[in-house]
Amino acid sequence: MKAIYFLSFQSVLALFLFTGCVSFTSFQTADVLPKGKITYTVSGSMIYSLPENFDVYQEGNQLASQLMIRKGVSDNNEFQVSISPNSLTTTYKHLFHKSDKFLTSYTFGGSYTFLASSFDDQINIIDVPVSIYLTYAPSNKFNITLNPKVMYRYIGDESTVVFGTSLNFGLGKQIKIYPEGIFFYDAVIGNTFVGGGIGFSF
Protein backbone atom coordinates (compact mmCIF):
# COMPACT_ATOMS: atom_id res chain seq x y z
CA MET A 1 0.00 0.00 0.00
CA LYS A 2 2.87 2.39 0.78
CA ALA A 3 4.26 1.74 -2.70
CA ILE A 4 0.92 2.75 -4.24
CA TYR A 5 0.83 6.03 -2.30
CA PHE A 6 4.47 6.77 -3.18
CA LEU A 7 3.84 6.12 -6.88
CA SER A 8 0.74 8.31 -6.76
CA PHE A 9 2.62 11.19 -5.14
CA GLN A 10 5.56 11.01 -7.56
CA SER A 11 3.22 10.75 -10.55
CA VAL A 12 1.21 13.82 -9.56
CA LEU A 13 4.43 15.80 -9.10
CA ALA A 14 5.60 14.74 -12.57
CA LEU A 15 2.26 15.82 -14.03
CA PHE A 16 3.06 19.50 -13.50
CA LEU A 17 6.41 19.39 -15.30
CA PHE A 18 5.22 18.91 -18.88
CA THR A 19 2.59 20.61 -21.01
CA GLY A 20 1.17 19.55 -24.35
CA CYS A 21 -1.90 18.33 -26.22
CA VAL A 22 -3.28 15.10 -24.76
CA SER A 23 -6.36 14.63 -26.98
CA PHE A 24 -4.64 11.80 -28.88
CA THR A 25 -4.00 9.51 -25.89
CA SER A 26 -6.22 6.92 -24.20
CA PHE A 27 -4.41 4.75 -21.56
CA GLN A 28 -7.43 2.54 -20.86
CA THR A 29 -9.46 -0.40 -22.16
CA ALA A 30 -13.01 -0.53 -23.52
CA ASP A 31 -14.32 -1.56 -20.10
CA VAL A 32 -16.17 0.84 -17.79
CA LEU A 33 -16.00 1.09 -14.02
CA PRO A 34 -18.74 -0.21 -11.68
CA LYS A 35 -21.15 2.45 -10.45
CA GLY A 36 -19.49 4.67 -7.85
CA LYS A 37 -15.95 3.35 -8.35
CA ILE A 38 -13.18 5.88 -9.06
CA THR A 39 -9.74 5.27 -10.59
CA TYR A 40 -6.81 7.56 -11.35
CA THR A 41 -4.41 7.34 -14.29
CA VAL A 42 -1.21 9.36 -14.51
CA SER A 43 0.52 9.36 -17.89
CA GLY A 44 3.24 10.97 -19.95
CA SER A 45 3.63 11.01 -23.75
CA MET A 46 6.02 12.35 -26.36
CA ILE A 47 4.07 13.55 -29.41
CA TYR A 48 5.84 14.52 -32.63
CA SER A 49 4.26 16.81 -35.24
CA LEU A 50 5.57 16.06 -38.72
CA PRO A 51 6.76 18.43 -40.08
CA GLU A 52 7.75 19.95 -36.74
CA ASN A 53 6.82 23.54 -37.69
CA PHE A 54 4.02 23.97 -40.17
CA ASP A 55 1.41 26.73 -40.34
CA VAL A 56 -0.59 26.79 -37.09
CA TYR A 57 1.33 23.88 -35.48
CA GLN A 58 4.22 26.14 -34.53
CA GLU A 59 4.77 24.52 -31.15
CA GLY A 60 6.27 21.45 -32.85
CA ASN A 61 6.93 18.44 -30.65
CA GLN A 62 5.28 18.18 -27.25
CA LEU A 63 6.04 16.25 -24.07
CA ALA A 64 2.56 15.90 -22.55
CA SER A 65 1.40 14.68 -19.14
CA GLN A 66 -2.04 14.27 -17.62
CA LEU A 67 -4.08 13.03 -14.69
CA MET A 68 -7.25 11.18 -15.71
CA ILE A 69 -10.03 10.62 -13.18
CA ARG A 70 -12.65 8.01 -14.11
CA LYS A 71 -15.91 7.36 -12.25
CA GLY A 72 -18.59 4.75 -12.97
CA VAL A 73 -22.05 6.35 -13.08
CA SER A 74 -24.21 3.32 -14.02
CA ASP A 75 -23.87 -0.30 -15.11
CA ASN A 76 -22.46 0.50 -18.57
CA ASN A 77 -21.48 4.18 -18.34
CA GLU A 78 -18.74 6.29 -16.84
CA PHE A 79 -17.60 9.90 -16.79
CA GLN A 80 -13.98 11.01 -17.16
CA VAL A 81 -12.05 14.19 -16.50
CA SER A 82 -8.47 14.59 -17.74
CA ILE A 83 -6.31 17.41 -16.40
CA SER A 84 -2.89 18.64 -17.46
CA PRO A 85 -1.12 21.94 -16.71
CA ASN A 86 -2.55 23.52 -19.86
CA SER A 87 -5.64 21.46 -20.78
CA LEU A 88 -8.96 20.10 -19.54
CA THR A 89 -10.91 17.24 -21.15
CA THR A 90 -14.32 15.80 -20.21
CA THR A 91 -15.52 12.49 -21.66
CA TYR A 92 -18.60 10.25 -21.53
CA LYS A 93 -17.99 6.51 -22.11
CA HIS A 94 -20.55 3.77 -22.84
CA LEU A 95 -19.87 0.02 -22.91
CA PHE A 96 -22.11 -1.70 -25.48
CA HIS A 97 -20.50 -5.15 -25.83
CA LYS A 98 -18.69 -7.41 -23.36
CA SER A 99 -17.85 -11.11 -23.68
CA ASP A 100 -15.20 -13.31 -22.08
CA LYS A 101 -12.34 -11.82 -24.10
CA PHE A 102 -13.71 -8.97 -26.22
CA LEU A 103 -15.05 -5.57 -25.15
CA THR A 104 -16.31 -2.60 -27.17
CA SER A 105 -17.31 0.90 -26.10
CA TYR A 106 -17.63 4.40 -27.49
CA THR A 107 -16.79 7.83 -26.10
CA PHE A 108 -17.47 11.46 -26.90
CA GLY A 109 -16.49 14.67 -25.17
CA GLY A 110 -14.71 18.00 -25.40
CA SER A 111 -11.22 19.33 -24.73
CA TYR A 112 -9.54 22.72 -24.37
CA THR A 113 -5.76 23.20 -24.63
CA PHE A 114 -3.66 26.36 -24.35
CA LEU A 115 -0.17 26.39 -25.85
CA ALA A 116 2.27 29.29 -25.57
CA SER A 117 6.01 29.66 -26.10
CA SER A 118 5.87 33.44 -25.54
CA PHE A 119 3.35 36.26 -25.07
CA ASP A 120 3.31 36.73 -28.85
CA ASP A 121 3.03 33.03 -29.71
CA GLN A 122 -0.15 31.62 -28.14
CA ILE A 123 -2.51 28.98 -29.49
CA ASN A 124 -5.97 27.96 -28.25
CA ILE A 125 -7.13 24.48 -29.26
CA ILE A 126 -10.68 23.14 -28.92
CA ASP A 127 -11.20 19.45 -29.73
CA VAL A 128 -14.51 17.56 -30.01
CA PRO A 129 -13.51 13.87 -30.25
CA VAL A 130 -15.61 10.75 -30.89
CA SER A 131 -13.94 7.36 -30.53
CA ILE A 132 -14.41 3.60 -30.31
CA TYR A 133 -12.50 1.29 -27.96
CA LEU A 134 -11.81 -2.27 -29.12
CA THR A 135 -10.22 -4.49 -26.45
CA TYR A 136 -8.97 -8.07 -26.53
CA ALA A 137 -8.45 -9.32 -22.96
CA PRO A 138 -7.19 -12.93 -22.77
CA SER A 139 -6.59 -12.55 -19.00
CA ASN A 140 -7.19 -10.08 -16.18
CA LYS A 141 -3.46 -9.19 -16.23
CA PHE A 142 -3.03 -8.54 -19.95
CA ASN A 143 -5.06 -6.86 -22.70
CA ILE A 144 -4.65 -5.06 -26.03
CA THR A 145 -6.76 -2.01 -26.92
CA LEU A 146 -7.17 -0.19 -30.22
CA ASN A 147 -8.81 3.25 -29.99
CA PRO A 148 -9.76 4.73 -33.41
CA LYS A 149 -10.76 8.39 -33.03
CA VAL A 150 -11.97 11.29 -35.15
CA MET A 151 -12.25 14.85 -33.86
CA TYR A 152 -13.24 18.27 -34.99
CA ARG A 153 -10.46 20.69 -34.06
CA TYR A 154 -10.50 24.47 -33.82
CA ILE A 155 -6.90 25.69 -33.53
CA GLY A 156 -5.95 29.34 -33.68
CA ASP A 157 -8.29 30.61 -36.40
CA GLU A 158 -8.35 27.31 -38.32
CA SER A 159 -11.03 24.59 -38.32
CA THR A 160 -9.91 21.09 -39.19
CA VAL A 161 -10.58 17.37 -38.74
CA VAL A 162 -8.05 15.01 -37.16
CA PHE A 163 -8.34 11.22 -37.27
CA GLY A 164 -6.19 8.27 -36.29
CA THR A 165 -5.74 5.73 -33.53
CA SER A 166 -3.86 4.78 -30.40
CA LEU A 167 -2.77 1.25 -29.47
CA ASN A 168 -1.97 0.23 -25.92
CA PHE A 169 -1.17 -2.85 -23.87
CA GLY A 170 -2.63 -3.22 -20.36
CA LEU A 171 -0.26 -4.98 -17.95
CA GLY A 172 -0.87 -5.86 -14.32
CA LYS A 173 -3.88 -6.18 -12.03
CA GLN A 174 -3.96 -3.80 -9.03
CA ILE A 175 -1.82 -1.16 -10.70
CA LYS A 176 -2.28 -1.22 -14.47
CA ILE A 177 0.60 -0.15 -16.72
CA TYR A 178 -0.30 1.07 -20.22
CA PRO A 179 2.52 1.45 -22.78
CA GLU A 180 0.92 3.19 -25.76
CA GLY A 181 1.66 4.36 -29.31
CA ILE A 182 -0.32 6.87 -31.42
CA PHE A 183 -0.73 7.81 -35.08
CA PHE A 184 -2.98 10.70 -36.20
CA TYR A 185 -3.39 12.84 -39.32
CA ASP A 186 -4.78 16.34 -39.74
CA ALA A 187 -6.91 16.08 -42.89
CA VAL A 188 -7.05 19.83 -43.58
CA ILE A 189 -3.71 21.26 -42.45
CA GLY A 190 -1.74 18.16 -43.42
CA ASN A 191 0.29 17.39 -40.29
CA THR A 192 0.97 13.84 -39.13
CA PHE A 193 1.26 13.11 -35.40
CA VAL A 194 3.18 10.12 -34.07
CA GLY A 195 4.34 9.31 -30.58
CA GLY A 196 4.21 7.09 -27.57
CA GLY A 197 3.95 7.13 -23.83
CA ILE A 198 3.14 5.23 -20.68
CA GLY A 199 0.33 5.46 -18.14
CA PHE A 200 -0.17 4.09 -14.62
CA SER A 201 -3.72 3.40 -13.42
CA PHE A 202 -4.65 2.74 -9.78
Secondary structure as GFF3:
##gff-version 3
##sequence-region A 1 202
A	DSSP	alpha_helix	2	15	.	.	.	ID=ss1
A	DSSP	beta_strand	38	50	.	.	.	ID=ss2
A	DSSP	beta_strand	62	74	.	.	.	ID=ss3
A	DSSP	beta_strand	77	84	.	.	.	ID=ss4
A	DSSP	beta_strand	87	98	.	.	.	ID=ss5
A	DSSP	beta_strand	102	118	.	.	.	ID=ss6
A	DSSP	beta_strand	121	139	.	.	.	ID=ss7
A	DSSP	beta_strand	142	155	.	.	.	ID=ss8
A	DSSP	beta_strand	158	171	.	.	.	ID=ss9
A	DSSP	beta_strand	176	186	.	.	.	ID=ss10
A	DSSP	beta_strand	192	201	.	.	.	ID=ss11
###
